[in-house]
Amino acid sequence: MAAKITGTFTIGDNTFKFTAIAFGRIGGHNIGAKVSKSTEKSLQKLGYDVNEVIDTLQKNLVTGNIILPEGLSRDSFADG
């Protein structure tokens, strides 16, 4: 099973958009996340290592460490 994910993540007072492909569903075994070039530039300007940010984002998605929009049930798409 694979799923396309779009969402945002927040670092400090800054919120950024991302896209990802989840293999084995959210909370499953593998997720590939990407950010836009403009987000990469913004993260770098703020002093963040883009690869570390994406690694952390992917780990949070794999472990299910997320906040869902109101009305969306974790049971409908997440493992565990």
C-alpha positions, -999 to +999 in steps of 0.1 A: +000+000+000+012+035-008-002+069+001+005+105-010+007+129+019+006+167+019+010+187+050+029+212+070+055+210+098+065+237+122+099+247+135+098+274+161+075+301+147+078+290+111+055+266+092+066+249+060+048+227+035+059+192+025+048+163+004+056+126+010+049+091-002+042+066+025+049+029+018+030+007+042+009+036+054+016+063+080+032+047+109+045+020+086+079+011+075+090+038+050+082+073+040+099+096+015+093+133+023+103+163+001+102+201+005+103+227-023+134+246-033+119+278-017+114+259+016+150+246+014+162+282+010+141+294+039+153+266+062+190+273+052+184+310+058+172+302+093+203+281+099+188+246+096+204+217+079+178+207+053+187+170+053+184+168+091+150+185+090+138+160+063+152+131+083+133+143+114+101+148+095+103+113+080+110+098+114+080+116+128+057+104+100+070+068+103+063+067+140+029+084+137+041+115+156+016+138+138-014+161+144-043+153+122-068+179+108-101+179+127-125+153+115-098+129+102-094+096+119-060+080+124-077+046+120-086+054+084-050+055+072-024+048+099-009+015+110-008+007+147 
